[in-house]
Amino acid sequence: MQVLGFPCNQFGAQEPGTDAEILEFVTSKFDVDFPMFSKVDVNGDGACELYRILKEAQPGDGDSPEITWNFEKFLVDREGNVVKRFPPMTSPEDIAAVVPDYL
């Protein structure tokens, strides 16, 4: 299993820094050791292509397929299929528990 991080500043302006500043923050404060990508938009007309694909494949349970907050997560299988979407407060342990269902 591999975690990938995509910072986004569309939620309460919580990621205002540069890519380098964000990487420094998450590695020093949270000991992040997974790949961090450049900051992207996840909603609206400027949403990056990856998030357009993720939201189309797994539109979520709400009234809108839009990402609701930072730390919303998607599970993608080995073949690249988007198989599950998790709300922001879902813990890594809860996600790890369902991963074997998709192996």
Backbone as JSON Lines, residues from 0, in Angstrom:
{"i":0,"aa":"M","n":[0.86,-1.17,0.0],"ca":[0.0,0.0,0.0],"c":[0.9,1.22,0.0]}
{"i":1,"aa":"Q","n":[0.51,2.26,-0.76],"ca":[1.27,3.5,-0.84],"c":[0.33,4.68,-0.64]}
{"i":2,"aa":"V","n":[0.7,5.58,0.24],"ca":[-0.04,6.82,0.47],"c":[0.62,7.9,-0.36]}
{"i":3,"aa":"L","n":[-0.2,8.76,-0.97],"ca":[0.29,9.91,-1.73],"c":[-0.41,11.15,-1.19]}
{"i":4,"aa":"G","n":[0.33,12.24,-1.0],"ca":[-0.25,13.46,-0.46],"c":[-0.31,14.57,-1.5]}
{"i":5,"aa":"F","n":[-1.48,15.22,-1.59],"ca":[-1.7,16.32,-2.51],"c":[-2.23,17.51,-1.72]}
{"i":6,"aa":"P","n":[-1.36,18.44,-1.31],"ca":[-1.83,19.59,-0.55],"c":[-2.81,20.43,-1.37]}
{"i":7,"aa":"C","n":[-3.73,21.07,-0.66],"ca":[-4.73,21.92,-1.3],"c":[-5.02,23.1,-0.37]}
{"i":8,"aa":"N","n":[-5.13,24.28,-0.93],"ca":[-5.38,25.48,-0.13],"c":[-6.83,25.94,-0.25]}
{"i":9,"aa":"Q","n":[-7.73,25.1,-0.69],"ca":[-9.12,25.48,-0.89],"c":[-9.99,25.36,0.35]}
{"i":10,"aa":"F","n":[-9.43,24.95,1.47],"ca":[-10.22,24.71,2.68],"c":[-9.66,25.55,3.83]}
{"i":11,"aa":"G","n":[-10.24,26.72,4.04],"ca":[-9.82,27.58,5.13],"c":[-8.4,28.1,4.98]}
{"i":12,"aa":"A","n":[-7.89,28.11,3.76],"ca":[-6.52,28.61,3.49],"c":[-5.49,27.96,4.42]}
{"i":13,"aa":"Q","n":[-5.62,26.65,4.63],"ca":[-4.72,25.94,5.54],"c":[-3.39,25.55,4.92]}
{"i":14,"aa":"E","n":[-3.24,25.7,3.62],"ca":[-1.98,25.35,2.95],"c":[-1.48,26.53,2.11]}
{"i":15,"aa":"P","n":[-1.21,27.67,2.74],"ca":[-0.83,28.86,1.96],"c":[0.62,28.84,1.48]}
{"i":16,"aa":"G","n":[1.45,27.97,2.03],"ca":[2.88,27.99,1.73],"c":[3.23,27.44,0.36]}
{"i":17,"aa":"T","n":[4.51,27.51,0.08],"ca":[5.04,26.92,-1.15],"c":[5.11,25.4,-0.96]}
{"i":18,"aa":"D","n":[5.36,24.68,-2.05],"ca":[5.51,23.23,-1.95],"c":[6.61,22.87,-0.97]}
{"i":19,"aa":"A","n":[7.73,23.58,-1.01],"ca":[8.85,23.3,-0.11],"c":[8.47,23.57,1.35]}
{"i":20,"aa":"E","n":[7.75,24.65,1.6],"ca":[7.33,24.96,2.96],"c":[6.34,23.92,3.49]}
{"i":21,"aa":"I","n":[5.43,23.48,2.65],"ca":[4.47,22.45,3.06],"c":[5.2,21.15,3.38]}
{"i":22,"aa":"L","n":[6.13,20.75,2.53],"ca":[6.89,19.52,2.76],"c":[7.67,19.61,4.08]}
{"i":23,"aa":"E","n":[8.32,20.72,4.32],"ca":[9.06,20.91,5.58],"c":[8.13,20.79,6.78]}
{"i":24,"aa":"F","n":[6.95,21.41,6.69],"ca":[5.99,21.37,7.79],"c":[5.52,19.95,8.08]}
{"i":25,"aa":"V","n":[5.08,19.24,7.05],"ca":[4.52,17.9,7.3],"c":[5.58,16.88,7.72]}
{"i":26,"aa":"T","n":[6.81,17.05,7.25],"ca":[7.85,16.12,7.67],"c":[8.34,16.42,9.08]}
{"i":27,"aa":"S","n":[8.44,17.69,9.44],"ca":[8.94,18.03,10.77],"c":[7.86,17.88,11.85]}
{"i":28,"aa":"K","n":[6.63,18.22,11.54],"ca":[5.57,18.19,12.56],"c":[4.87,16.83,12.65]}
{"i":29,"aa":"F","n":[4.69,16.16,11.51],"ca":[3.92,14.91,11.49],"c":[4.73,13.7,11.05]}
{"i":30,"aa":"D","n":[6.02,13.88,10.81],"ca":[6.9,12.77,10.42],"c":[6.4,12.05,9.17]}
{"i":31,"aa":"V","n":[5.83,12.81,8.25],"ca":[5.33,12.25,6.99],"c":[6.5,11.67,6.2]}
{"i":32,"aa":"D","n":[6.34,10.44,5.72],"ca":[7.39,9.83,4.92],"c":[6.86,9.29,3.58]}
{"i":33,"aa":"F","n":[5.66,9.72,3.22],"ca":[5.11,9.31,1.92],"c":[5.3,10.46,0.93]}
{"i":34,"aa":"P","n":[5.21,10.17,-0.36],"ca":[5.41,11.21,-1.37],"c":[4.39,12.34,-1.26]}
{"i":35,"aa":"M","n":[4.89,13.55,-1.28],"ca":[4.05,14.75,-1.29],"c":[4.21,15.4,-2.66]}
{"i":36,"aa":"F","n":[3.08,15.72,-3.27],"ca":[3.08,16.33,-4.59],"c":[2.85,17.83,-4.48]}
{"i":37,"aa":"S","n":[2.91,18.52,-5.59],"ca":[2.66,19.95,-5.6],"c":[1.22,20.24,-5.21]}
{"i":38,"aa":"K","n":[1.0,21.41,-4.67],"ca":[-0.33,21.86,-4.27],"c":[-1.25,21.88,-5.49]}
{"i":39,"aa":"V","n":[-2.47,21.41,-5.31],"ca":[-3.45,21.35,-6.39],"c":[-4.79,21.91,-5.9]}
{"i":40,"aa":"D","n":[-5.65,22.23,-6.85],"ca":[-7.05,22.49,-6.55],"c":[-7.79,21.17,-6.75]}
{"i":41,"aa":"V","n":[-8.74,20.89,-5.87],"ca":[-9.49,19.64,-5.96],"c":[-10.95,19.85,-6.33]}
{"i":42,"aa":"N","n":[-11.41,21.09,-6.24],"ca":[-12.8,21.43,-6.57],"c":[-12.84,22.59,-7.55]}
{"i":43,"aa":"G","n":[-13.97,22.74,-8.2],"ca":[-14.18,23.88,-9.08],"c":[-13.6,23.69,-10.46]}
{"i":44,"aa":"D","n":[-13.67,24.76,-11.24],"ca":[-13.2,24.71,-12.63],"c":[-11.71,24.42,-12.73]}
{"i":45,"aa":"G","n":[-10.95,24.79,-11.71],"ca":[-9.5,24.58,-11.74],"c":[-9.05,23.27,-11.12]}
{"i":46,"aa":"A","n":[-9.98,22.37,-10.81],"ca":[-9.6,21.1,-10.19],"c":[-8.65,20.33,-11.1]}
{"i":47,"aa":"C","n":[-7.61,19.76,-10.51],"ca":[-6.66,19.01,-11.32],"c":[-7.33,17.75,-11.87]}
{"i":48,"aa":"E","n":[-6.78,17.25,-12.95],"ca":[-7.37,16.1,-13.65],"c":[-7.5,14.87,-12.74]}
{"i":49,"aa":"L","n":[-6.5,14.64,-11.89],"ca":[-6.56,13.49,-10.99],"c":[-7.82,13.56,-10.13]}
{"i":50,"aa":"Y","n":[-8.11,14.69,-9.54],"ca":[-9.28,14.79,-8.68],"c":[-10.58,14.77,-9.46]}
{"i":51,"aa":"R","n":[-10.57,15.19,-10.68],"ca":[-11.77,15.04,-11.52],"c":[-12.07,13.55,-11.73]}
{"i":52,"aa":"I","n":[-11.02,12.78,-12.0],"ca":[-11.17,11.34,-12.21],"c":[-11.61,10.65,-10.92]}
{"i":53,"aa":"L","n":[-10.96,10.99,-9.81],"ca":[-11.31,10.37,-8.52],"c":[-12.76,10.63,-8.16]}
{"i":54,"aa":"K","n":[-13.2,11.88,-8.29],"ca":[-14.57,12.24,-7.92],"c":[-15.6,11.64,-8.86]}
{"i":55,"aa":"E","n":[-15.26,11.5,-10.12],"ca":[-16.18,10.88,-11.08],"c":[-16.36,9.39,-10.74]}
{"i":56,"aa":"A","n":[-15.27,8.73,-10.39],"ca":[-15.33,7.3,-10.08],"c":[-16.0,7.02,-8.74]}
{"i":57,"aa":"Q","n":[-15.82,7.91,-7.78],"ca":[-16.39,7.74,-6.44],"c":[-16.98,9.08,-6.0]}
{"i":58,"aa":"P","n":[-18.22,9.36,-6.39],"ca":[-18.8,10.69,-6.12],"c":[-19.14,10.96,-4.67]}
{"i":59,"aa":"G","n":[-19.03,9.99,-3.8],"ca":[-19.3,10.22,-2.39],"c":[-20.77,10.06,-2.05]}
{"i":60,"aa":"D","n":[-21.09,10.3,-0.78],"ca":[-22.44,10.07,-0.28],"c":[-23.26,11.35,-0.16]}
{"i":61,"aa":"G","n":[-22.64,12.49,-0.34],"ca":[-23.34,13.76,-0.14],"c":[-24.13,14.21,-1.34]}
{"i":62,"aa":"D","n":[-24.58,15.46,-1.28],"ca":[-25.34,16.05,-2.37],"c":[-24.46,16.42,-3.55]}
{"i":63,"aa":"S","n":[-23.18,16.48,-3.34],"ca":[-22.24,16.91,-4.37],"c":[-21.01,16.01,-4.33]}
{"i":64,"aa":"P","n":[-20.39,15.79,-5.48],"ca":[-19.16,14.98,-5.47],"c":[-17.94,15.77,-5.01]}
{"i":65,"aa":"E","n":[-18.1,17.06,-4.71],"ca":[-16.96,17.89,-4.34],"c":[-16.27,17.36,-3.09]}
{"i":66,"aa":"I","n":[-14.98,17.6,-3.01],"ca":[-14.2,17.25,-1.82],"c":[-14.67,18.18,-0.7]}
{"i":67,"aa":"T","n":[-14.93,17.62,0.47],"ca":[-15.51,18.42,1.55],"c":[-14.49,19.1,2.44]}
{"i":68,"aa":"W","n":[-13.3,18.52,2.55],"ca":[-12.28,19.1,3.44],"c":[-10.97,18.39,3.18]}
{"i":69,"aa":"N","n":[-9.87,19.0,3.62],"ca":[-8.57,18.33,3.53],"c":[-8.65,16.96,4.18]}
{"i":70,"aa":"F","n":[-7.84,16.07,3.74],"ca":[-7.71,14.71,4.25],"c":[-8.83,13.78,3.8]}
{"i":71,"aa":"E","n":[-9.62,14.17,2.81],"ca":[-10.53,13.21,2.17],"c":[-9.62,12.24,1.42]}
{"i":72,"aa":"K","n":[-9.98,10.96,1.43],"ca":[-9.08,9.94,0.9],"c":[-9.79,9.06,-0.13]}
{"i":73,"aa":"F","n":[-8.98,8.54,-1.06],"ca":[-9.47,7.61,-2.07],"c":[-8.57,6.39,-2.07]}
{"i":74,"aa":"L","n":[-9.18,5.23,-2.22],"ca":[-8.45,3.97,-2.34],"c":[-8.46,3.56,-3.8]}
{"i":75,"aa":"V","n":[-7.27,3.35,-4.35],"ca":[-7.12,2.96,-5.74],"c":[-6.43,1.59,-5.75]}
{"i":76,"aa":"D","n":[-7.0,0.64,-6.5],"ca":[-6.41,-0.7,-6.51],"c":[-5.2,-0.76,-7.44]}
{"i":77,"aa":"R","n":[-4.59,-1.93,-7.5],"ca":[-3.37,-2.11,-8.28],"c":[-3.55,-1.86,-9.77]}
{"i":78,"aa":"E","n":[-4.78,-2.01,-10.25],"ca":[-5.05,-1.79,-11.67],"c":[-5.43,-0.33,-11.96]}
{"i":79,"aa":"G","n":[-5.45,0.51,-10.93],"ca":[-5.77,1.91,-11.13],"c":[-7.25,2.24,-10.99]}
{"i":80,"aa":"N","n":[-8.04,1.27,-10.54],"ca":[-9.47,1.52,-10.34],"c":[-9.7,2.22,-9.0]}
{"i":81,"aa":"V","n":[-10.5,3.27,-9.03],"ca":[-10.84,3.99,-7.81],"c":[-11.97,3.2,-7.15]}
{"i":82,"aa":"V","n":[-11.66,2.54,-6.02],"ca":[-12.61,1.58,-5.46],"c":[-13.36,2.07,-4.23]}
{"i":83,"aa":"K","n":[-12.86,3.09,-3.56],"ca":[-13.55,3.56,-2.36],"c":[-13.11,4.98,-2.03]}
{"i":84,"aa":"R","n":[-14.03,5.7,-1.43],"ca":[-13.78,7.08,-0.99],"c":[-14.07,7.16,0.5]}
{"i":85,"aa":"F","n":[-13.22,7.87,1.22],"ca":[-13.35,7.99,2.67],"c":[-13.47,9.45,3.08]}
{"i":86,"aa":"P","n":[-14.36,9.74,4.03],"ca":[-14.48,11.1,4.52],"c":[-13.2,11.54,5.26]}
{"i":87,"aa":"P","n":[-13.02,12.85,5.43],"ca":[-11.79,13.37,6.02],"c":[-11.4,12.79,7.37]}
{"i":88,"aa":"M","n":[-12.35,12.51,8.22],"ca":[-12.02,12.05,9.57],"c":[-11.73,10.54,9.66]}
{"i":89,"aa":"T","n":[-11.78,9.82,8.55],"ca":[-11.47,8.39,8.56],"c":[-10.0,8.19,8.9]}
{"i":90,"aa":"S","n":[-9.73,7.33,9.85],"ca":[-8.35,7.1,10.28],"c":[-7.62,6.17,9.31]}
{"i":91,"aa":"P","n":[-6.31,6.27,9.27],"ca":[-5.53,5.33,8.46],"c":[-5.78,3.88,8.86]}
{"i":92,"aa":"E","n":[-6.01,3.64,10.14],"ca":[-6.28,2.27,10.6],"c":[-7.59,1.74,10.02]}
{"i":93,"aa":"D","n":[-8.61,2.6,9.94],"ca":[-9.88,2.19,9.36],"c":[-9.73,1.86,7.87]}
{"i":94,"aa":"I","n":[-8.92,2.62,7.19],"ca":[-8.68,2.37,5.77],"c":[-7.89,1.06,5.61]}
{"i":95,"aa":"A","n":[-6.86,0.87,6.42],"ca":[-6.05,-0.35,6.34],"c":[-6.91,-1.59,6.54]}
{"i":96,"aa":"A","n":[-7.93,-1.47,7.36],"ca":[-8.8,-2.62,7.63],"c":[-9.57,-3.08,6.4]}
{"i":97,"aa":"V","n":[-9.87,-2.17,5.45],"ca":[-10.62,-2.57,4.26],"c":[-9.73,-2.85,3.05]}
{"i":98,"aa":"V","n":[-8.47,-2.51,3.12],"ca":[-7.57,-2.72,1.99],"c":[-7.55,-4.17,1.53]}
{"i":99,"aa":"P","n":[-7.48,-5.17,2.44],"ca":[-7.46,-6.56,1.96],"c":[-8.66,-6.94,1.09]}
{"i":100,"aa":"D","n":[-9.78,-6.26,1.25],"ca":[-10.95,-6.55,0.42],"c":[-10.72,-6.23,-1.04]}
{"i":101,"aa":"Y","n":[-9.7,-5.4,-1.33],"ca":[-9.47,-4.94,-2.7],"c":[-8.16,-5.45,-3.28]}
{"i":102,"aa":"L","n":[-7.49,-6.36,-2.57],"ca":[-6.22,-6.9,-3.08],"c":[-6.46,-8.03,-4.05]}
